[in-house]
C-alpha cells in the first residue's frame, strides 16, 4: 500500500546512517522497504527531503554525541526549511 502526500506526490525521504556496519545494514533494509512500497522517493540531499530518517548510534560517548548533533542539525532544517518530519531510529532512540 503506497503512501502519498496530499497532492498525490511521493514522499521524499532522506537518510542519515551513523555508527557501525549493523546500522548500515539496517538503513539498507529500511531503504529497500520504502523502495518496494512505491509511495516514497529516496533523495540524496537533505534539503530535498520531506522526511529524514536518522539511524543513530550510541555505543560509545563520541558516537552518542555525533548522533545528538545530527538530530539537532536535522531539527534545524525542520524549523527553518520545508522538512515535514524527522524519524530517529537505532541505538540512541532505543535508549
Buried (B, 14 or more C-beta within 10 A) or exposed (E): EEEEEEEEEBBBBBBBBBBBEEBEEBBEEBBEEBEEEEBBBBBEEBEEBBBBBBBBBBBEEEBBEBBEEBBEEBBEBBEEEEBEEBBBBBBBBEE
